[in-house]
């Protein structure tokens, strides 16, 4: 039998798997789950000795080691803190699971966050380890997918290497909150494709259920999963069903109408649910009307720069660098080289294989509809530079690797149809996919794959150098240590965490009372959420240490005149105009002396707070949290008992920082005094 026959024996002497089961093997009932599992285990017995399988596992292992290195350099940052804080502040309820986060609808991801928060908040090893396991499962499932599509072939190692080492998957893996969306979605793509292929080949409804489950699984983690059914249909029509595209579509809906309509129903139902949650969202961070200029810049960066550069092993150097890692702004020669290589790959595949254009059309369609369109809707009104973030096209790494295989290799169905039908004609045209390529083809394929592997590995290494995991790791370690021994009577007041932990555009969600409370025990967390009145104040400094706090003297602060010991009052009434601040981090600080306990009434806007000042013969401070926002700050005191020496309304800062700033201000003022005296003398002269 000719070696090009799909039923010819492989290099190890075993029969190549058939596209369809023999008629005599069919019965009236589908195999059960136990039958399928037993058959899978039986097929694995000799697989461990298969050289292709062994080399493939080495590729997977090498890729996972690189990813472990990246994760060792990374740590929680930005949205990771917001996820933990939200899970810690709420209950596991439908409202929590179905809430949008910056336009993302991801109940599955939020469930993982809640579980992680319950058992180990800010525990990097378990959080990153879970994502690494899912990423490894996705790579292994992809290996199984291409093996299923094309049969046992050494050429499978090329697309496997492309996906396993893809730099596109690295930035999204190194940022936990992004990985929660992207990594399970990659697994869902591969499993949905794998089980769809198996269902179409066997008509076993069990695989149809599994494929549908994979689609639903993807929808639990990423909005992009709404495009999974169209992707499955496109691959099936282009490479599995017989005939031209139109006839293949008709055949698909004639043969497997229920399956495809069910997937369409999944997408429609999911889209309806997403839009309903969009309208119910109170954060205002979902879809928006794109700005044409911004959208154009975003598309140019995503499709014109980021995808071709990173998909082919670049960009070698990452920048600009954000707290979450490097973005992609490729050098000119790198970008040009990437486009030349991509065009060369496409042209070569079109010369080798007539159906290659279908594969590239699938890739282009996926990039436009699954990556570009959702990003424009979510970010197209902000700024086009967001297109430089490779995370928005990370899932395209799976599709690119699969398309690369489909562009050069014929599926089992195609080989069977070509051989049975018009094999002679196809061979004369030079378009039939050869099972035994020449030595020169092997040399070129191996060389190109090794170059890609080297480039991708280097880009992965350089990306890891842009991560600042040590900074965040040290910050949280200091927070943990500080929260182990908190003074019982201390007031724990809120303050914004540093920008490299959570960026300032997140507003109140970047306050320490929200972000850091998951690390505290229940009592301390309650004191952070609802600050209490106290004679001592503490805040977290820039390094994560809980330190003594003080108000600044340069805003909303009032003191007696130099020749007075106490504030002047009108029978205990004092009032000042202040800049409006408000919020949980606003604290009224009262400095005073009193021989005995004294009453105090504090008024800001419509809020009146009655408090008692402890006796402080030698002077003391009393801190009163007040979140009301107003331009008037008023105190009512017992003038006979209380001497007020300080009054301020605003944020608290680390006391050392305030003292240092005051000292610098005094030195600056003293250095200006001689100049003023000289100028006055000159004027008098």
TINU-61556 format. One record per residue (C-alpha): residue in one letter; x, y, z. Coordinates in steps of 0.1 Angstrom, whole numbers, plus 5000, padded with zeros to 4 digits. Example, Ala and Ser with C-alpha at 12.3 -4.5 7.8 and 13.67 -1.06 7.14 Angstrom:
<nodes>
A512349555078/S513749895071/
</nodes>
This chain:
<nodes>
X500050005000/X501350354992/X502850535021/X500550835014/X497450625022/X495750725054/X495450355063/X499150285058/X501150165087/X503150425106/X506950425112/X506650205142/X504649935123/X501250025139/X498250095118/X497350455113/X494150535131/X491050555108/X488950855104/X485750675110/X485050355130/X484350055109/X480649985103/X480749665122/X482049845153/X478950065155/X476049965177/X472750125187/X474150275219/X476950535224/X479850425245/X479450515282/X481850745301/X483550425315/X484050285280/X485650605268/X487850635299/X488850265295/X489750315259/X491750625267/X493750445294/X494350145271/X495650375244/X498150535269/X499850205276/X502250215247/X502250585243/X504850645269/X507350465247/X506450665217/X509350895207/X507151175194/X505251165226/X508451165247/X509951465228/X506651645231/X506651595268/X510151745269/X508952055251/X506052085276/X508452045305/X510852305292/X507952545286/X506652495321/X510152555336/X510352885318/X506852975332/X507952875367/X510853125363/X508553405353/X506153335382/X509153335406/X509853695395/X506253805397/X503853865425/X500454015432/X499854365418/X497154615409/X493854425403/X494954125423/X494654335454/X491154455444/X490054095438/X491153985473/X489654285489/X486254245472/X486153875481/X487053955517/X484454225520/X481554025506/X479853695507/X479853415481/X476553535466/X475153565431/X475653945433/X479353885440/X479853625413/X477953805386/X479454145392/X481454305363/X485054395370/X486254655346/X484054515319/X484954155325/X482153905333/X483853615350/X481953425377/X484253125375/X487353355381/X485653525410/X484753195426/X488453095424/X489353435440/X486853375468/X488253025475/X491853155475/X490853435498/X489153205522/X492052965525/X495153175517/X494753545509/X497853685491/X499453345491/X501353355458/X502552995456/X499052855456/X497553125434/X500253105408/X500552735411/X496852695402/X497352895371/X500452705362/X498652375365/X495852505342/X498352635317/X500152305317/X496852125312/X496052355282/X499452275266/X498951905271/X495451925257/X496752115227/X499251825221/X496251585222/X494251805199/X496851815171/X497451445175/X493751385171/X493451615141/X496551505121/X497551165136/X500951055148/X503451275130/X506751435139/X505451765125/X503151795155/X506051915175/X506152245155/X502752375165/X503252235200/X506452425204/X504852745191/X502052735217/X504052595246/X506752855243/X504653145230/X505653475246/X502053585240/X501053365270/X503653485294/X502553845304/X499053715310/X500253425331/X502553655353/X499653875363/X497253675385/X494053875378/X494753855341/X495553485343/X492253415360/X490553515327/X493053405301/X494453075312/X491252885319/X489953035286/X492852885267/X492152555282/X488452595273/X489452665236/X491552355233/X489152125251/X486152255231/X488052195198/X489251845209/X485851725220/X484151875190/X486551695166/X485951365185/X482151415184/X482051485147/X484151175140/X482350935163/X478851085167/X479150995203/X476851235222/X479051215252/X481751415234/X479051665223/X478151725260/X481851765269/X482352015241/X479352215253/X480652195288/X484052325277/X482252625260/X480352695292/X483552655312/X485152925290/X482253155295/X482653135332/X486053305329/X486153525298/X483653725278/X485553615247/X484153265250/X481053395233/X483053355201/X483952995209/X481052835190/X481853035158/X485452925161/X484452555164/X482152585134/X484752755113/X487352485120/X484852205114/X483452355081/X486952445068/X488752115075/X486451845088/X483251845068/X483451745031/X482851975001/X483052354996/X482352595024/X478652645016/X478052275012/X480052205043/X477852445063/X474652275049/X476051935057/X477052045092/X473552165101/X471951855084/X474151605102/X474651775136/X471952035137/X471151995174/X474852035184/X475452355165/X472152505175/X472852435211/X476152615208/X474452915192/X471952905221/X474852915245/X476353225229/X472953405227/X472153325263/X475553435275/X475353755255/X471953835270/X473253765305/X476353985300/X474354275286/X471954255315/X474854265340/X476354555321/X473154755327/X473054645363/X476654735370/X477255025394/X481055065387/X480755225353/X483755025341/X482054825313/X481454895277/X481655245263/X481355425230/X484755405212/X486555715200/X487555665164/X491055805168/X491655595199/X490155285184/X492355325153/X495555355173/X494455055194/X493854835164/X497154945148/X499054845179/X497254515186/X497254385150/X500054575134/X502654555161/X501954335191/X500554025176/X503053965147/X505954055169/X505153845199/X503553555180/X506753495162/X508953485193/X509653865199/X509854135210/X513154055228/X512954385246/X509854495266/X508754845273/X507455065286/X507454895319/X504354905341/X503854775377/X502354465360/X505254415336/X506554525303/X504354625273/X505254585236/X506754875216/X508954675192/X512054825176/X511654905139/X513854625126/X512154365149/X508754465137/X509754455100/X511454125105/X508253985122/X506154095093/X508553955067/X508553615086/X504753615089/X504253685052/X506853425042/X505053165063/X501653255048/X502953245012/X504852925017/X501752755032/X499652875002/X502152714978/X502252394997/X498552345005/X495552474987/X493352495018/X495852705037/X493953025031/X491052895052/X493352855082/X494653215079/X491153345074/X490153175107/X493053345124/X492253685110/X488553655119/X489453545154/X491753835160/X489254085147/X486053955164/X487353785195/X490254015204/X490054355187/X486254415189/X485854345226/X488954545234/X487654845214/X484254825232/X485954805266/X488955035262/X488355225229/X487355545247/X490355565269/X493655565251/X495155375222/X498355285241/X496355005258/X496854815225/X500454765234/X499454525261/X499954165248/X497454035273/X494554145250/X495753895223/X497053625246/X494353375237/X495253415200/X498453215208/X496352895208/X494552985176/X497853085159/X499552755167/X496452555155/X496152765123/X499952705117/X499352335118/X496152355096/X497952565071/X500652305065/X499151975075/X496151785062/X493651655087/X492751285087/X489451365069/X491251565042/X493851285036/X491151025034/X489051225009/X492051314988/X493250954987/X489850804980/X488651074956/X491151254934/X494451174949/X496151144915/X494951494904/X496051644937/X499451494935/X499851624899/X499051974912/X501551944940/X498852044965/X498451724984/X500051725019/X502851475019/X503251235048/X506951175041/X508551515034/X512051535019/X515251575040/X515551935031/X512052015043/X512851845076/X516052045080/X514252375073/X511452285097/X513752185125/X515952505120/X512952735120/X511452565151/X514752595170/X515152955160/X511653025172/X512252835205/X515353035211/X513753365204/X510653285224/X512753165254/X514853485253/X511853705251/X510353515281/X513553575300/X513653945293/X510053985302/X510753835336/X513354105341/X510554375339/X508654225368/X508854385402/X507654095423/X510354145450/X508854495458/X505254365463/X506454055481/X508454265506/X505554515510/X503054235519/X505554065542/X505854385562/X502154425563/X501754065577/X504454125603/X502854455614/X499354305617/X500654035640/X501054275669/X498654565667/X498154785698/X494754705713/X493655075717/X495355215686/X493255375660/X493855215626/X493255475600/X493055435562/X495555555537/X496155505500/X498655225493/X501555305470/X500955345432/X503055035425/X500654835446/X497354975433/X497155265408/X495455585419/X492655575393/X491055305414/X489955565439/X488655445473/X489455085463/X493155155468/X492855245505/X494655025530/X491454955549/X490154785518/X493254635503/X495154505533/X492354395556/X492354035541/X495653985560/X494254085593/X492253875618/X488553945622/X488754205650/X491654405635/X489954395601/X486754535616/X488854815631/X490354885597/X486954885580/X485355105606/X488055325623/X487355415659/X488155715680/X491455685698/X494255875715/X496855715692/X496855685654/X498555435631/X498755415593/X500655195568/X503755365553/X505155315518/X506955005528/X503954835544/X504954895581/X502155005605/X503555325620/X502455615641/X500455875622/X500156245623/X498256515604/X500056755581/X500257125590/X499857255555/X496157185548/X493057215570/X495257255601/X494757525628/X496857635658/X496857915684/X498658235675/X502258255686/X501458465717/X498558225727/X498557885744/X495057785735/X492757835705/X490458135709/X486858035711/X483458195716/X482358025748/X483857695735/X482757735699/X485357725672/X484757705634/X486957715603/X486557705566/X488357395551/X489057225518/X486556955512/X488056605516/X485756345530/X485955965528/X486855695552/X490455825553/X489456165567/X490256215604/X489656505627/X492656555649/X492256745682/X495256855702/X494456965738/X495256975775/X492656895801/X492856805838/X489856585836/X487656415810/X485756665789/X482956655763/X483456755727/X480956795699/X482456785664/X480456905634/X481256855597/X478356935574/X475256755586/X477156515607/X477456575645/X479856355665/X479756355703/X482856225719/X484756245752/X488256365755/X490256165781/X492156365807/X495456485794/X497156725819/X500456725799/X498656745765/X497456485741/X495756425708/X492356275701/X491556125667/X487956115654/X487255955620/X484656145601/X483756075565/X481456365558/X482556605531/X481956975537/X483757315537/X482957395573/X484657235604/X483257315638/X484057225674/X482057275706/X484157235738/X483957295775/X486057615776/X486557585814/X488057225811/X489657205777/X492457405761/X492557325724/X496057345709/X495557185675/X492657115652/X492856965617/X490556775593/X492056555566/X494256265559/X496856115582/X500456035572/X503355855587/X504656075616/X508256045604/X507256165570/X505356465584/X508256555607/X510656545578/X508456755556/X507957015584/X511757025590/X512357085553/X509757355552/X511357535582/X514757515566/X513357655534/X511657935552/X514858025571/X516958025539/X514558275524/X514658515554/X518058685547/X516958755511/X513758915524/X515759135549/X518159245521/X515359335498/X513659535527/X516959725534/X517359805498/X513859945496/X514460155527/X517660285512/
</nodes>
